[in-house]
């Protein structure tokens, strides 16, 4: 990705600025100390900052989880783990048009797509927070990544090529936009796919994930398996466990039957509370995972981070939600999940 602004002078000056932006995570031009002072002043005077500054920052987990609000409309979460992982959860849209009923972002509606550099800038912000390059990037923040396909792919190429984060450590999550999964499978980068399934049966899933009415469970699983064959990369199924909705034993059995014989891994995620929905008791979460395991599927219960600051999966939302709800006419055209709809 080229810089999102013009750099005056010879090519080596451009390369210097690129190193500061993508490898040293500079947020201001004043930090670029190997540039002439007059050049730094000119760039700062004409452009302001290198990348968007967060409007608000909150921390949790003794400082190991940091959430930032950008542009009053989209959020990013940086998480540091004891095993050395430094993961940034990025947003691809402000809000989301797909309306998953248990997701706070889905309840916002769609505000707008993010540009490639707005997406990359979230990774650069996390590098500034960590004081070093993130090790992992997950497209599990606000929005449906595959509904903003071209911008997301452009951002991924920059994250891989400009910041040097391996494509194997980039996870793209989707609720199941089958044509875009197929398109992603034809790409050359060895990404990891995460399918947000949340129910093994069409009746329940259509209530939780309305786009299931267009691409039902069987189609989503087939596309995920085809991606696995095409890339040889791990595919995971994300399953937000909701009390009294998708946590029944028969659903655990059905989920296992869908995935038995494949190496697709199930991540069971106790729902992070959102209005109208709650997580099962911890013993039921463990029992559900064990039922899936006994049925022949690989399963892990994912650790929840940042729920105390509304930074966990499904909790990202901003105060612009009322504005978003007023845009139903615009959003209706996007609910199909087609790019550019």
BELRANOR-V797702 format. One line per field, one symbol per residue. phi: phi as a letter, one per 20 degrees, with the letter a starting at -180 (. if undefined). psi: psi as a letter, one per 30 degrees, with the letter a starting at -180 (. if undefined). Layout:
phi = ???
psi = ???
This chain:
phi = .ffebedfoffffffffgfffeddmfdcfffefeeggffffffffedmefbgefebcccbllneccdcddllbbcccdcddfeofcddededbembeemgfedfffffneeafefgffffffffgfffffmafgecccecefndgfecgfffffffffgfeeeneggfdddddbeoeggffffffefefefddceeemaedffffffecgfffecfggffffffffffffdmdgdddecfedgmdcdeffffffffffdgnddfdedecggegcgncbeffgffgffffffffffodfbceffecmffdldegndfacfegfffffdgfffgfdffnfgmf
psi = klkglkjlalefeeeeeeeeefffhkflfffifglkeeeeeeeeeefclelkkkfkklllhhffkkkkkkggfllkkkkklfgfkjkkjlkfljakffhkfgkeeffelkellkleeeeefeeeeeeeefglkkfkkkigbkljeffheeeeeeeeeeeeeefgkkffgkkkkkfhjeeeeeeefflfkilkkkjjefkfkeeeefeejffffejleeeeeeeeeeeeeefglkklkkjjjkkgegglefeeeeeeeefkflgkkkjkjkkkklkfklllleeeeeeeeeeeeffglkkkjkkkkgffghglkffkllfgeeeeffheeeeeffffgkkg.
